[in-house]
Amino acid sequence: MRDAHASAPASTRKGFLQDFSFNHTSSHRIFRCDTHPLIPMKSALHSLTAVFVTTLALLLAGCGGTAKSKLDTTEFSSAFATADPAIKGPAEESVKALKAGKLFEGATALVATAKAGADKISPEQKNALINLGSSIQMVMSEDGNKADLKVYQAVEDLMSLLTDRESSKVGTTPDRVRPPQAPGQ
């Protein structure tokens, strides 16, 4: 038996799939006459709810501001707990200075620690020095008020000692920075 609408001319039909209601074996309808024929109502509501929840989560996560890095010296302290007294002294000075927020004094004490134990530093101690130096750089990059070229230079000196390379000069002098000039000027 044929459907009455199938034999009717297109001009007498109300609209394509407008008056059809198909049910699948699943629990929701695929087509309804009061919604868009190709989007199931439940999935549209689920999508809108998901978008709302995601947007709300992102907004709430952004309200806390950026997380600031902290100088965690526990790894460093534990690595140098049983160190030679010649190495342990500058290491303890650096921890005290860094906990007091004195980045320059802490960084120079780290350099003194690396120099004092040039051939006595274990791989664990070397990694602790590198990680603490990187943490100092991270703190300065996140907080412009703490940024100082002297501290960057001290950390560069530390890294060069630990990686057996020549230390490079941090920053530039005004004479070295010139605007580009056309040839012949």
Backbone as ProteinMPNN parsed JSONL, in Angstrom:
{"seq_chain_A": "MRDAHASAPASTRKGFLQDFSFNHTSSHRIFRCDTHPLIPMKSALHSLTAVFVTTLALLLAGCGGTAKSKLDTTEFSSAFATADPAIKGPAEESVKALKAGKLFEGATALVATAKAGADKISPEQKNALINLGSSIQMVMSEDGNKADLKVYQAVEDLMSLLTDRESSKVGTTPDRVRPPQAPGQ", "coords_chain_A": {"N_chain_A": [[0.833, -1.159, 0.0], [0.568, 2.184, -0.849], [1.767, 5.312, 0.342], [-0.348, 8.107, 0.912], [0.619, 10.667, 0.614], [2.838, 10.317, -0.984], [1.9, 9.943, -3.559], [0.7, 12.323, -4.055], [0.797, 15.514, -5.709], [3.708, 17.69, -5.665], [3.057, 20.309, -5.032], [0.899, 20.201, -3.295], [1.865, 19.131, -0.963], [2.887, 19.771, 2.407], [5.493, 20.313, 3.159], [8.901, 19.252, 2.81], [9.442, 16.323, 4.456], [8.048, 17.333, 6.609], [5.723, 16.461, 7.859], [6.333, 13.936, 8.687], [7.191, 11.354, 10.962], [9.567, 9.516, 12.127], [10.575, 6.665, 13.878], [13.355, 5.267, 15.402], [15.049, 2.318, 16.591], [16.21, 3.28, 18.785], [15.902, 5.446, 21.687], [15.114, 8.041, 21.031], [13.555, 10.425, 18.806], [14.198, 10.838, 15.34], [13.265, 12.563, 13.343], [11.124, 15.288, 13.714], [8.1, 17.091, 13.454], [8.086, 19.662, 14.472], [10.677, 20.57, 14.713], [13.958, 21.057, 13.313], [14.393, 19.024, 10.503], [16.678, 17.405, 10.273], [18.212, 17.385, 12.57], [18.308, 15.86, 15.617], [16.255, 16.504, 18.445], [17.041, 16.002, 21.117], [19.828, 15.686, 20.869], [20.558, 18.216, 20.052], [19.949, 19.726, 22.32], [21.71, 18.521, 24.099], [24.116, 19.248, 22.937], [24.035, 22.076, 23.163], [24.007, 22.289, 25.951], [26.506, 21.16, 26.571], [28.206, 23.03, 25.345], [27.61, 25.291, 26.897], [28.421, 24.447, 29.487], [31.161, 23.997, 29.053], [32.011, 26.583, 28.31], [31.45, 27.959, 30.684], [33.2, 26.644, 32.44], [35.701, 27.361, 31.332], [35.612, 30.128, 31.682], [35.544, 30.332, 34.482], [37.986, 29.149, 35.106], [39.712, 30.985, 34.019], [39.367, 33.184, 35.636], [40.975, 33.105, 37.861], [43.414, 34.167, 37.268], [46.862, 34.145, 36.111], [48.932, 31.444, 36.99], [51.52, 31.813, 39.232], [54.973, 31.071, 39.212], [56.778, 29.408, 41.712], [59.68, 29.457, 43.733], [60.844, 26.526, 44.398], [62.771, 24.989, 46.639], [63.18, 22.499, 47.667], [63.982, 20.131, 46.301], [66.548, 20.878, 45.568], [67.724, 21.333, 48.098], [67.573, 18.771, 49.253], [69.22, 17.376, 47.504], [71.714, 18.433, 48.047], [72.081, 17.845, 50.688], [73.803, 15.928, 51.815], [76.229, 16.772, 50.904], [79.684, 17.68, 50.283], [81.327, 19.739, 52.725], [82.487, 22.089, 51.637], [80.987, 22.555, 49.411], [78.428, 22.491, 50.387], [78.09, 24.787, 51.982], [77.907, 27.219, 50.252], [75.628, 26.325, 48.929], [73.632, 26.248, 50.895], [73.575, 28.972, 51.494], [72.525, 29.984, 49.11], [69.936, 28.906, 49.16], [68.848, 30.177, 51.43], [68.943, 32.883, 50.574], [67.275, 32.819, 48.301], [64.835, 32.017, 49.395], [64.317, 34.288, 50.844], [63.694, 35.976, 48.859], [65.666, 37.224, 47.468], [66.927, 37.307, 44.596], [69.283, 37.827, 43.086], [71.429, 37.481, 44.93], [70.96, 34.827, 45.579], [71.31, 33.574, 43.084], [74.003, 34.166, 42.519], [75.17, 32.779, 44.631], [74.513, 30.212, 43.832], [76.172, 29.999, 41.601], [78.622, 30.104, 42.921], [78.409, 27.714, 44.305], [78.462, 25.868, 42.184], [81.037, 26.39, 41.199], [82.616, 25.714, 43.41], [82.252, 22.987, 43.629], [83.175, 21.89, 41.219], [84.264, 19.493, 40.099], [83.219, 17.659, 41.793], [80.486, 17.452, 41.912], [77.541, 15.587, 41.86], [75.476, 13.831, 39.402], [72.763, 14.117, 40.189], [72.885, 16.387, 41.825], [73.77, 18.231, 39.955], [71.567, 18.317, 38.206], [69.702, 19.367, 40.0], [70.772, 21.919, 40.416], [70.522, 22.969, 37.808], [67.72, 22.874, 37.486], [66.881, 24.636, 39.526], [68.084, 27.009, 38.685], [66.688, 27.37, 36.284], [64.14, 27.73, 37.342], [64.456, 30.183, 38.618], [64.803, 31.854, 36.403], [62.247, 31.536, 35.278], [60.578, 32.675, 37.217], [61.398, 35.341, 37.034], [60.667, 35.906, 34.405], [57.913, 35.793, 34.541], [57.208, 37.769, 36.355], [57.686, 40.971, 35.939], [58.713, 42.892, 37.675], [60.622, 41.608, 39.13], [62.547, 40.963, 37.356], [65.892, 41.103, 36.29], [68.857, 42.021, 34.735], [71.328, 41.36, 35.816], [70.808, 39.139, 37.367], [69.921, 37.357, 35.398], [72.36, 37.143, 34.039], [73.942, 35.932, 36.01], [72.637, 33.449, 36.22], [73.08, 32.534, 33.633], [75.869, 32.289, 33.736], [76.004, 30.217, 35.613], [74.749, 28.114, 34.199], [76.534, 27.845, 32.084], [78.82, 26.957, 33.425], [77.938, 24.468, 34.303], [77.421, 23.094, 31.957], [79.764, 22.999, 30.605], [80.622, 25.068, 28.772], [81.36, 28.177, 27.129], [80.477, 31.189, 28.756], [77.915, 33.384, 27.729], [77.353, 36.853, 27.02], [74.784, 38.53, 28.614], [72.104, 40.557, 27.572], [72.446, 43.787, 25.942], [74.587, 46.435, 24.831], [73.979, 49.945, 24.346], [75.479, 50.9, 22.159], [75.842, 48.735, 20.524], [73.387, 48.239, 19.429], [71.841, 49.332, 16.706], [69.796, 51.185, 14.443], [68.713, 49.777, 11.303], [70.547, 50.637, 8.393], [70.556, 52.126, 5.15], [72.483, 50.959, 2.341], [75.524, 52.689, 1.784], [75.19, 54.833, 3.469]], "CA_chain_A": [[0.0, 0.0, 0.0], [1.371, 3.396, -0.986], [1.415, 6.445, 1.187], [-1.153, 9.089, 0.18], [1.455, 11.832, 0.306], [3.806, 10.0, -2.029], [1.284, 10.091, -4.867], [0.188, 13.687, -4.226], [1.759, 16.393, -6.35], [4.579, 18.413, -4.747], [2.448, 21.571, -4.62], [-0.057, 19.997, -2.203], [2.564, 18.713, 0.246], [3.177, 20.891, 3.311], [6.941, 20.548, 3.186], [9.698, 18.041, 2.77], [9.555, 15.631, 5.727], [7.462, 18.119, 7.69], [4.694, 15.746, 8.594], [6.767, 12.579, 8.96], [7.736, 11.104, 12.288], [10.178, 8.196, 12.092], [11.169, 6.204, 15.125], [14.355, 4.209, 15.313], [15.01, 1.438, 17.757], [16.728, 4.019, 19.936], [14.861, 6.067, 22.494], [14.741, 9.39, 20.609], [13.076, 10.57, 17.429], [15.137, 11.431, 14.416], [12.595, 13.69, 12.71], [9.879, 15.751, 14.308], [7.556, 18.144, 12.602], [8.28, 20.994, 15.046], [12.106, 20.891, 14.768], [14.674, 20.87, 12.057], [14.231, 17.608, 10.188], [17.905, 16.627, 10.245], [18.889, 17.453, 13.858], [17.456, 15.366, 16.693], [16.043, 17.499, 19.483], [17.847, 15.701, 22.292], [21.237, 15.936, 20.621], [20.744, 19.666, 20.026], [19.979, 20.165, 23.715], [22.961, 18.042, 24.681], [25.199, 20.081, 22.394], [23.966, 23.388, 23.799], [24.411, 22.127, 27.347], [27.953, 20.95, 26.574], [28.84, 24.311, 25.04], [27.426, 26.151, 28.062], [29.269, 23.964, 30.581], [32.551, 24.242, 28.669], [32.246, 28.025, 28.406], [31.46, 28.302, 32.103], [34.444, 26.129, 33.017], [36.802, 28.192, 30.863], [35.525, 31.429, 32.332], [35.936, 30.193, 35.881], [39.421, 28.873, 35.159], [40.421, 32.209, 33.681], [39.187, 34.215, 36.656], [42.012, 33.016, 38.878], [44.654, 34.786, 36.817], [47.891, 33.188, 35.759], [49.617, 30.859, 38.135], [52.896, 32.277, 39.349], [55.929, 30.044, 39.606], [57.429, 29.598, 43.002], [60.996, 28.849, 43.833], [60.808, 25.375, 45.286], [64.152, 24.602, 46.877], [63.248, 21.209, 48.365], [64.808, 19.203, 45.512], [67.922, 21.357, 45.679], [68.195, 21.101, 49.467], [67.778, 17.339, 49.476], [70.351, 16.929, 46.687], [72.956, 18.902, 48.654], [72.048, 17.576, 52.134], [74.979, 15.147, 52.206], [77.351, 17.225, 50.08], [80.932, 18.095, 50.916], [81.122, 21.034, 53.385], [82.885, 23.199, 50.764], [79.885, 22.752, 48.469], [77.195, 22.662, 51.144], [78.001, 26.165, 52.478], [77.269, 28.093, 49.257], [74.287, 25.806, 48.595], [72.728, 26.722, 51.953], [73.44, 30.43, 51.302], [71.614, 30.238, 47.989], [68.573, 28.588, 49.604], [68.419, 31.264, 52.322], [68.718, 34.099, 49.779], [66.118, 32.63, 47.422], [63.63, 32.022, 50.235], [64.089, 35.67, 51.252], [63.308, 36.729, 47.666], [66.86, 37.896, 46.92], [67.292, 36.469, 43.451], [70.669, 38.028, 42.673], [72.295, 36.822, 45.898], [70.751, 33.393, 45.426], [71.915, 33.113, 41.826], [75.47, 34.2, 42.653], [75.541, 31.67, 45.514], [74.454, 28.999, 43.011], [77.401, 29.986, 40.806], [79.695, 29.727, 43.848], [78.228, 26.28, 44.566], [78.945, 25.139, 41.008], [82.496, 26.541, 41.125], [83.236, 24.992, 44.517], [82.18, 21.55, 43.388], [83.288, 21.703, 39.772], [84.47, 18.09, 39.739], [82.654, 16.822, 42.847], [79.022, 17.482, 41.863], [76.909, 14.381, 41.31], [74.452, 14.148, 38.394], [71.553, 14.573, 40.865], [73.142, 17.764, 42.243], [73.828, 19.037, 38.73], [70.179, 18.514, 37.77], [69.049, 20.264, 40.96], [71.267, 23.266, 40.1], [69.912, 23.394, 36.543], [66.289, 23.104, 37.72], [66.699, 25.845, 40.326], [68.41, 28.128, 37.802], [65.557, 27.544, 35.365], [63.029, 28.28, 38.123], [64.742, 31.608, 38.812], [64.479, 32.514, 35.136], [60.798, 31.501, 35.105], [60.004, 33.679, 38.126], [61.677, 36.672, 36.477], [59.915, 36.12, 33.174], [56.5, 35.971, 34.877], [57.029, 38.986, 37.138], [58.616, 41.961, 35.423], [59.343, 43.632, 38.768], [61.749, 40.822, 39.639], [63.505, 40.748, 36.269], [67.127, 41.863, 36.423], [69.884, 41.468, 33.843], [72.408, 40.785, 36.63], [70.386, 37.787, 37.752], [69.993, 36.556, 34.171], [73.768, 36.877, 33.77], [74.408, 34.945, 36.986], [72.083, 32.149, 35.827], [73.811, 32.135, 32.422], [77.177, 31.81, 34.19], [75.769, 28.916, 36.236], [74.481, 27.122, 33.152], [77.754, 27.607, 31.306], [79.692, 26.12, 34.25], [77.404, 23.113, 34.388], [77.399, 22.445, 30.637], [81.122, 23.095, 30.041], [80.672, 25.946, 27.607], [81.685, 29.558, 27.46], [79.321, 32.006, 29.124], [77.646, 34.49, 26.809], [76.967, 38.106, 27.662], [73.341, 38.745, 28.603], [71.772, 41.956, 27.326], [73.258, 44.466, 24.938], [74.919, 47.821, 25.124], [73.327, 50.793, 23.338], [76.31, 51.067, 20.969], [75.714, 47.554, 19.663], [72.062, 48.216, 18.825], [71.664, 50.471, 15.808], [68.763, 50.925, 13.431], [69.277, 49.392, 9.998], [70.836, 51.758, 7.5], [70.649, 51.781, 3.732], [73.88, 50.931, 1.873], [76.08, 53.967, 1.367], [74.946, 55.891, 4.459]], "C_chain_A": [[0.891, 1.239, 0.0], [0.852, 4.464, -0.052], [0.681, 7.483, 0.341], [-0.324, 10.296, -0.209], [2.428, 11.559, -0.826], [3.2, 10.201, -3.403], [0.768, 11.512, -5.11], [1.241, 14.545, -4.901], [2.504, 17.218, -5.304], [3.936, 19.691, -4.244], [1.47, 21.402, -3.464], [0.598, 19.522, -0.92], [2.904, 19.931, 1.084], [4.669, 21.229, 3.349], [7.671, 19.221, 3.23], [9.909, 17.509, 4.181], [8.889, 16.365, 6.891], [6.471, 17.31, 8.515], [5.062, 14.288, 8.853], [7.33, 12.486, 10.369], [8.259, 9.681, 12.3], [10.747, 7.869, 13.462], [12.169, 5.109, 14.817], [14.175, 3.292, 16.499], [15.557, 2.147, 18.983], [15.602, 4.783, 20.609], [14.477, 7.472, 22.036], [14.302, 9.406, 19.143], [14.154, 11.193, 16.574], [14.513, 12.656, 13.784], [11.33, 14.029, 13.478], [9.385, 16.917, 13.487], [7.803, 19.536, 13.177], [9.751, 21.375, 15.186], [12.706, 20.749, 13.385], [14.676, 19.39, 11.737], [15.519, 16.791, 10.279], [18.642, 16.611, 11.578], [17.949, 16.936, 14.93], [17.393, 16.375, 17.832], [16.939, 17.248, 20.688], [19.316, 15.989, 22.048], [21.514, 17.433, 20.53], [20.8, 20.215, 21.443], [21.258, 19.723, 24.405], [24.135, 18.894, 24.208], [25.204, 21.458, 23.036], [24.385, 23.327, 25.262], [25.921, 21.95, 27.449], [28.703, 22.243, 26.298], [28.75, 25.254, 26.237], [28.354, 25.742, 29.206], [30.743, 24.224, 30.277], [32.89, 25.723, 28.786], [32.326, 28.463, 29.853], [32.755, 27.841, 32.768], [35.643, 26.972, 32.596], [36.791, 29.571, 31.505], [35.969, 31.364, 33.783], [37.424, 29.916, 36.021], [40.226, 30.13, 34.873], [40.32, 33.282, 34.737], [40.278, 34.196, 37.706], [43.293, 33.709, 38.485], [45.668, 33.708, 36.465], [48.57, 32.679, 37.017], [51.068, 31.322, 38.121], [53.784, 31.113, 39.777], [56.53, 30.407, 40.95], [58.79, 28.941, 42.943], [60.929, 27.744, 44.881], [62.231, 24.864, 45.441], [64.279, 23.238, 47.546], [64.112, 20.201, 47.617], [66.273, 19.577, 45.643], [68.489, 21.05, 47.059], [68.455, 19.626, 49.734], [68.96, 16.812, 48.674], [71.678, 17.318, 47.337], [73.004, 18.645, 50.165], [73.297, 16.839, 52.609], [76.223, 15.556, 51.425], [78.57, 17.553, 50.937], [80.734, 19.468, 51.57], [81.51, 22.246, 52.515], [81.783, 23.534, 49.755], [78.598, 23.105, 49.226], [77.011, 24.092, 51.643], [77.357, 27.11, 51.472], [75.864, 27.634, 48.872], [73.277, 26.292, 49.627], [72.518, 28.233, 51.858], [72.446, 30.739, 50.188], [70.163, 29.96, 48.385], [68.031, 29.703, 50.489], [68.079, 32.519, 51.53], [67.467, 33.967, 48.918], [64.815, 32.606, 48.209], [63.292, 33.427, 50.715], [63.71, 36.549, 50.065], [64.46, 37.496, 47.04], [67.427, 37.042, 45.793], [68.753, 36.615, 43.058], [71.632, 37.315, 43.626], [72.175, 35.3, 45.796], [71.41, 32.841, 44.182], [73.437, 33.129, 41.907], [75.949, 33.108, 43.61], [75.454, 30.336, 44.773], [75.7, 28.869, 42.137], [78.569, 29.568, 41.685], [79.621, 28.241, 44.192], [78.777, 25.46, 43.406], [80.461, 25.228, 40.874], [83.187, 25.728, 42.203], [83.257, 23.494, 44.279], [82.311, 21.185, 41.935], [83.444, 20.232, 39.378], [83.856, 17.127, 40.748], [81.13, 16.718, 42.79], [78.499, 16.218, 41.2], [75.894, 14.778, 40.233], [73.148, 14.651, 39.022], [71.71, 16.039, 41.3], [73.192, 18.703, 41.043], [72.423, 19.334, 38.217], [69.439, 19.46, 38.698], [69.489, 21.71, 40.722], [70.604, 23.808, 38.833], [68.436, 23.721, 36.748], [66.05, 24.374, 38.522], [67.045, 27.09, 39.509], [67.285, 28.413, 36.817], [64.349, 28.135, 36.09], [63.227, 29.77, 38.377], [64.392, 32.379, 37.542], [62.976, 32.574, 34.911], [60.126, 32.555, 35.985], [60.214, 35.077, 37.56], [60.884, 36.931, 35.207], [58.436, 36.344, 33.446], [56.228, 37.267, 35.625], [58.092, 39.987, 36.709], [59.318, 42.765, 36.503], [60.553, 42.905, 39.33], [62.831, 40.611, 38.592], [64.702, 41.672, 36.438], [68.183, 41.204, 35.54], [71.035, 40.854, 34.626], [72.064, 39.359, 37.038], [70.418, 36.863, 36.533], [71.44, 36.194, 33.853], [74.319, 35.836, 34.738], [73.891, 33.549, 36.639], [72.77, 31.645, 34.56], [75.193, 31.619, 32.796], [77.067, 30.434, 34.827], [75.59, 27.838, 35.175], [75.736, 26.821, 32.335], [78.748, 26.765, 32.102], [79.231, 24.663, 34.242], [77.423, 22.367, 33.061], [78.735, 22.54, 29.908], [81.156, 23.873, 28.725], [81.008, 27.35, 28.076], [80.408, 30.345, 27.742], [79.152, 33.135, 28.118], [77.194, 35.702, 27.603], [75.467, 38.283, 27.504], [73.082, 40.224, 28.42], [72.695, 42.551, 26.279], [73.593, 45.867, 25.425], [74.292, 48.693, 24.045], [74.153, 50.977, 22.065], [76.169, 49.892, 20.008], [74.377, 47.499, 18.951], [71.893, 49.485, 18.0], [70.54, 50.149, 14.844], [69.403, 50.555, 12.098], [69.455, 50.633, 9.105], [70.926, 51.256, 6.073], [72.114, 51.768, 3.321], [74.324, 52.315, 1.407], [75.832, 55.086, 2.365], [75.946, 55.84, 5.557]], "O_chain_A": [[1.852, 1.322, 0.764], [-0.329, 4.511, 0.292], [1.042, 7.714, -0.813], [-0.55, 10.886, -1.266], [2.805, 12.478, -1.553], [3.907, 10.592, -4.332], [0.435, 11.866, -6.241], [2.438, 14.339, -4.699], [2.007, 17.424, -4.197], [4.235, 20.127, -3.132], [1.228, 22.354, -2.722], [-0.053, 19.508, 0.124], [3.179, 21.003, 0.545], [5.022, 22.388, 3.565], [7.118, 18.2, 3.639], [10.503, 18.193, 5.015], [9.15, 16.04, 8.049], [6.397, 17.465, 9.734], [4.195, 13.487, 9.201], [7.884, 13.454, 10.891], [7.487, 8.737, 12.465], [11.337, 8.727, 14.119], [11.886, 4.162, 14.083], [13.264, 3.467, 17.308], [15.387, 1.667, 20.104], [14.465, 4.759, 20.137], [13.565, 8.055, 22.623], [14.639, 8.518, 18.361], [14.943, 12.003, 17.062], [15.165, 13.696, 13.694], [10.559, 13.141, 13.843], [10.177, 17.648, 12.891], [7.736, 20.514, 12.433], [10.043, 22.434, 15.741], [12.034, 20.37, 12.425], [14.936, 18.573, 12.62], [15.442, 15.565, 10.355], [19.623, 15.88, 11.711], [16.885, 17.519, 15.139], [18.39, 17.028, 18.14], [17.534, 18.183, 21.222], [19.993, 16.492, 22.944], [22.602, 17.876, 20.896], [21.621, 21.084, 21.734], [21.826, 20.467, 25.205], [25.032, 19.22, 24.985], [26.262, 21.96, 23.414], [25.056, 24.236, 25.75], [26.55, 22.535, 28.331], [29.715, 22.527, 26.938], [29.72, 25.943, 26.553], [28.996, 26.592, 29.822], [31.491, 24.632, 31.165], [33.947, 26.076, 29.308], [33.191, 29.263, 30.209], [33.338, 28.572, 33.569], [36.51, 27.267, 33.419], [37.844, 30.117, 31.832], [36.688, 32.242, 34.258], [38.057, 30.4, 36.959], [41.308, 30.315, 35.43], [41.122, 34.216, 34.735], [40.483, 35.202, 38.385], [44.194, 33.827, 39.316], [45.371, 32.515, 36.516], [48.752, 33.417, 37.985], [51.751, 31.224, 37.101], [53.393, 30.282, 40.597], [56.753, 31.577, 41.26], [59.012, 27.991, 42.192], [60.955, 28.0, 46.085], [62.827, 24.365, 44.486], [65.376, 22.855, 47.952], [64.899, 19.487, 48.239], [67.134, 18.713, 45.808], [69.613, 20.561, 47.175], [69.447, 19.273, 50.371], [69.639, 15.888, 49.121], [72.667, 16.6, 47.19], [73.88, 19.173, 50.849], [73.792, 17.109, 53.703], [77.165, 14.773, 51.299], [78.478, 17.683, 52.157], [80.022, 20.298, 51.005], [80.916, 23.315, 52.652], [81.673, 24.674, 49.305], [77.789, 23.909, 48.763], [75.878, 24.567, 51.72], [76.355, 27.748, 51.794], [75.01, 28.452, 48.53], [72.176, 26.705, 49.264], [71.418, 28.724, 52.11], [71.624, 31.647, 50.312], [69.26, 30.697, 47.988], [66.889, 30.13, 50.323], [67.052, 33.152, 51.775], [66.682, 34.91, 48.82], [63.799, 33.119, 47.742], [62.127, 33.736, 50.967], [63.434, 37.736, 50.238], [64.241, 38.336, 46.167], [68.28, 36.18, 46.004], [69.401, 35.621, 42.729], [72.547, 36.623, 43.179], [73.166, 34.58, 45.912], [72.004, 31.763, 44.215], [74.093, 32.209, 41.418], [77.036, 32.563, 43.415], [76.234, 29.424, 45.052], [76.223, 27.77, 41.95], [79.414, 28.777, 41.264], [80.651, 27.586, 44.352], [79.477, 24.47, 43.619], [81.105, 24.256, 40.481], [84.226, 25.117, 41.952], [84.195, 22.812, 44.692], [81.637, 20.273, 41.457], [82.818, 19.78, 38.42], [83.957, 15.912, 40.584], [80.544, 15.957, 43.561], [78.952, 15.829, 40.124], [75.495, 15.94, 40.163], [72.491, 15.522, 38.451], [70.781, 16.834, 41.158], [72.713, 19.834, 41.111], [72.122, 20.466, 37.839], [68.632, 20.27, 38.242], [68.673, 22.627, 40.815], [70.177, 24.962, 38.792], [67.95, 24.732, 36.241], [65.113, 25.117, 38.231], [66.373, 28.114, 39.628], [66.968, 29.572, 36.549], [63.618, 28.946, 35.521], [62.263, 30.535, 38.352], [63.758, 33.433, 37.604], [62.476, 33.575, 34.398], [59.209, 33.246, 35.541], [59.306, 35.908, 37.603], [60.47, 38.063, 34.958], [57.764, 37.017, 32.664], [55.127, 37.808, 35.538], [59.261, 39.86, 37.076], [60.415, 43.273, 36.273], [61.42, 43.528, 39.944], [63.918, 40.131, 38.911], [64.55, 42.866, 36.694], [68.381, 39.989, 35.588], [71.663, 39.911, 34.144], [72.926, 38.481, 37.052], [70.885, 35.727, 36.621], [71.722, 35.067, 33.444], [75.079, 34.955, 34.336], [74.63, 32.571, 36.751], [73.017, 30.446, 34.43], [75.648, 30.62, 32.24], [77.926, 29.579, 34.616], [76.208, 26.776, 35.247], [75.969, 25.678, 31.942], [79.452, 25.939, 31.52], [80.047, 23.744, 34.183], [77.44, 21.136, 33.044], [78.827, 22.202, 28.728], [81.655, 23.389, 27.709], [80.945, 27.661, 29.266], [79.397, 30.187, 27.057], [80.126, 33.765, 27.706], [76.709, 35.577, 28.728], [74.938, 38.196, 26.396], [73.751, 41.058, 29.031], [73.613, 41.89, 25.794], [72.946, 46.4, 26.326], [74.091, 48.223, 22.926], [73.585, 51.188, 20.994], [76.361, 50.051, 18.802], [74.241, 46.78, 17.961], [71.812, 50.584, 18.548], [70.344, 48.994, 14.468], [70.52, 50.982, 11.806], [68.618, 51.536, 9.081], [71.318, 50.117, 5.818], [72.915, 52.501, 3.901], [73.583, 53.019, 0.72], [76.245, 56.217, 2.107], [75.894, 56.655, 6.478]]}, "name": "protein", "num_of_chains": 1, "seq": "MRDAHASAPASTRKGFLQDFSFNHTSSHRIFRCDTHPLIPMKSALHSLTAVFVTTLALLLAGCGGTAKSKLDTTEFSSAFATADPAIKGPAEESVKALKAGKLFEGATALVATAKAGADKISPEQKNALINLGSSIQMVMSEDGNKADLKVYQAVEDLMSLLTDRESSKVGTTPDRVRPPQAPGQ"}
